[in-house]
Amino acid sequence: MPRLRDVSYRQVIKLLKKIGYVKDRQSSSHIIMKASGFESKANFDEVTVVADNPLSIGTLSAILKDVSEQTGIDLEQLKHMLENM
């Protein structure tokens, strides 16, 4: 399993846009990305990204887990995609 460190919120936003999310709104330092162009496999279709540089490991893990549940993309594949951004 790849270990991600020093990942900025901008890298995560770029990954989410590549997958098919769009920026829905922003409230202070919280950017809400909404699923667009695909049917969410979970009961929710939004992901909140905190505008921190770098993102904490726990925050990044939670974001990737939510994206994995919504898109059906394997968590390891998401980490690999983020590493190669």
DRENMAR-910230 format. One record per residue: x, y, z of N, C-alpha, C, CB in turn. Coordinates in steps of 0.05 Angstrom, whole numbers, plus 5000, padded with zeros to 4 digits. Glycine has a CB too. Layout:
! DRENMAR-910230
XYZXYZXYZXYZ;...
***
This chain:
! DRENMAR-910230
501749775000500050005000501850255000498150005024;501450434980503050674980502450855004502650824954;504450975015504051165037504351445026506151115060;502251595031502251865021502952075042499451935009;504752245036505552455054505752715038508252385068;505452935052505753195040503953235015508653245033;501453145017499553184995498053445001497652934992;497953624981496453874984493553834976497754094967;491954004986489053994979488754034949487454194995;490454194937490254244908490653984892492354454899;492453814901492953554888490353384890495353404900;489053384913486653234917484453344899485853234947;484153604898482053724881482553654852482154034884;485053654843485753584815484953294810488753624810;485553114829484752834826481752804824485852664849;480352934842477452914842476253014815476253074865;477253234805476353334779476853134757477653604773;479153004758479852804738477952574738482752714742;477052494762475252274766472352344757475252174795;471652604760468952684752467452844772467352454745;468852954792467553134812467853424802468853094840;465953584811466053874806465754024832463853954785;466954264833466754424857463854524859468754664856;462554454881459754534886459654804900458354324902;461254824921461255074937463655074956458555114953;464155304968466255324988465255485011468755454975;465855385035465155515060467655545076462955355076;468755785077471255845091473455665078470955785121;474655495094476855325084475955045076479055305105;473355005074472254745066471054765037470054655086;472154595020471354594992469654344988473854594972;467154374979465354154975465354074945462554214985;466153834940466253724913463853534910468953584906;462453554887460053394883460553204859457553574878;459552964861459652764840458152874816458652494849;459452854793458152954768458952764745458953244762;457052684730457652514707457752214713460352594696;457152144738456951854745455051824768459751744752;453951594771452051534792453651444817449951314784;453251584839454651514864453651244874454151734885;455551074882454850814892454250814922457150614887;454551044934454051084963451451244966456451214978;450651284991448251434996448751734995447051365023;451151814990451952094989453652144965453452185015;453652394955455152444931456952694933453252484908;457652764958459452994962461952904978457953214977;464053044973466553014988467453284997468752864971;468153315022469153565033472253555034467953635060;473553745022476453765023477154015039477753774994;478853985059479754205075482154335062480454115105;482154595059484354735045486754765064483455015036;488154535069490554535085492854435068490154345110;495254545073497654455060499754385081498654665040;500554145083499453905071496953805087501553685069;495453635074493153515088494153315108491153375067;492853295131493653095150493052815139492253135178;494452615149494152345139491252245144496152155153;490152305167487452215173485352345155486852285202;485652605150483852745132483952635104484453045132;486452595094486852485067485652205065489752475060;486052035086484951765086481851775085485851615110;480651955100477751975100476652055073476852165122;478052245060477152345034477352115014478852585025;479551975013479951754994477951534999482851654995;477351475024475451265031472651345020475351215061;471851595024469251685014469151664984468751975023;471251754971471351744941471251454931473951884931;472651274945472550994937469750884940474550834955;468450944961465650844965463750964944464650924993;464151214937462251344918462751244889462651644919;465251214882465951154854466250854848468451294846;466850704868467450424864470350374856465650304843;471950584855474850554849476250454874476050834839;477950254870479450134893481150354906481149904883;481350334933482850524949485750534940482550454978;486850304935489750284926490150424900490649994924;488150394882488350524856488250834859486050434837;486450924877486351214882488951324893484051274902;490251174911492851264922494951264900493751074945;494851064883496851064861496351294842496550794846;493851354836493251584819494251844831490151604813;493851874858494652114871497752144872493552124899;499051914875502051924875503152014848503151644881;501751954827502652014800501652274789501951784781;500552444806499452704797501752904794497252804816;
***
